Each structure stands twice: as structure tokens, then as C-alpha cells.
């Protein structure tokens, strides 16, 4: 499956998308997008001091699948957004025939991104790669461990990200909720786009006019990024599909794609060192 949204032209950074086992090449090609210099030491996993064990409050969740008119077939995504007290977490898994992408993105209570953990693997669980974006450090950093176990750490160029764009549609729901735009409203901020070659750049989120979506038999809110492809949300700004053809699992009557063997959920608290 292609990335969630078409990328604007890269200036000084290579374009294209590579999946395991070729992502190591993508890392080499993207070095020009990194900031040379000493890399700050990794920071501990964000915890709520003195809070103890608190059950998370579920803010949003969804299970999406490619509809019959979507070009990419057998695509599935599951996501949930949780308020854990001092942090907000977005957990998601996106599956398609060539790759499985698991991620956890953490935000503070004002929806400012703190950290992103990502695991990419082939559907059979082989060829695993791990990425960690530490956005609290100065400067922000990224760590990459490829399928051969080799570790690379780099500084990210650009301003500290205030929004995230990654695999899947559910992650964008965090920015949508943070911006809370009226129809016609825009929100422009530095965003970390880590769908292929990670890069921080100014990106605009816009709320378009609401529309009647016949495939779901309901009115939906419409948001665009880069002024291109659109995602749909309900009235609570929960992502429920996109213009390309992703739809809520429950709204698609046809047979589900077969479940492929894959890795269980990973442990975002521990990046493999």
C-alpha cells in the first residue's frame, strides 16, 4: 500500500517508498535529510509521576478496511486513542499484503507530540525493523534498527514537530482533534512526516465542506493535508474513512480478507538497543 497521503515535493530529500527488506537503503538515501552533529542520549519512556496505575480513558477507536472500489486491496487498519492522564497515546496497526506497520505515538495533554515508536515487518513476522522518534530532546532525534540488527541514530532537521503524519489514517485524528477547525478553517504547523523518509516541514491541515457520503449513508466531515487526499471523520472527529476508499469495517458487507500470520503487539516502552 502507498503512504496515507501523497507527499509534496521533497526539496533536498529523495522521494519514493521502500518497504522491508529495502528500507535500509531508504535510510542511506535519507541521510541528507538529517542534521549532522552529536545525538542526545535517549530519554526514558514518558510516565505520569505519582499517578500510579490508571486505566486509560478511550477517546476514539476504529477498524477500517479497503472498500470494493479502492485501488489497494486487502488493506486493514485498527487504531485507538487513549488519555492516560499526563499523556495521550495513539496505537495503530496497518496491514497490507507487503507490510505490517505497528506504531505508538505519545502526546502531552495539549496534543504536542512527544515520542513515536514504530515497528515494520513482513506479514509473516520476518524482516522486522524498528524506529524511534524522540521529539522531547533538543534537537529531536530518530533511531533506526534494521532487520540485520544494525543501529543508527540521527538528529532531525527542522523545528520541533507539533503534528505527526504516518502510516494509516487514525493517527491524523490526533491533529484533527487538536486543531478543532470550523468548516473552511486551516491549521499550519511543523509536522513530522515519517511515512517513508522522515522529515519535519510546515504542513497545512484544512477542514473542507462537509459532504454526504453515499457509501456510508451519512454526512461526514472532510479534512485534507497538503491540499490533496481527504480523510473523513464523524461529528466527534473520529476518522471513519478516506476518499481513496477506506471504510469502517462494519459498513462493508463483503467477506473480510484472510488474516495473515504476524507478530503480536510490540513493546513501545523498550526500543531494541
Secondary structure as GFF3:
##gff-version 3
##sequence-region A 1 273
A	DSSP	alpha_helix	23	29	.	.	.	ID=ss1
A	DSSP	three_ten_helix	30	33	.	.	.	ID=ss2
A	DSSP	beta_strand	34	35	.	.	.	ID=ss3
A	DSSP	beta_strand	57	66	.	.	.	ID=ss4
A	DSSP	beta_strand	76	83	.	.	.	ID=ss5
A	DSSP	beta_strand	88	96	.	.	.	ID=ss6
A	DSSP	beta_strand	99	107	.	.	.	ID=ss7
A	DSSP	beta_strand	113	121	.	.	.	ID=ss8
A	DSSP	beta_strand	129	134	.	.	.	ID=ss9
A	DSSP	beta_strand	141	145	.	.	.	ID=ss10
A	DSSP	beta_strand	151	156	.	.	.	ID=ss11
A	DSSP	beta_strand	163	165	.	.	.	ID=ss12
A	DSSP	alpha_helix	172	179	.	.	.	ID=ss13
A	DSSP	beta_strand	186	193	.	.	.	ID=ss14
A	DSSP	beta_strand	199	213	.	.	.	ID=ss15
A	DSSP	beta_strand	218	225	.	.	.	ID=ss16
A	DSSP	beta_strand	230	233	.	.	.	ID=ss17
A	DSSP	beta_strand	239	242	.	.	.	ID=ss18
A	DSSP	beta_strand	246	248	.	.	.	ID=ss19
A	DSSP	three_ten_helix	249	251	.	.	.	ID=ss20
###
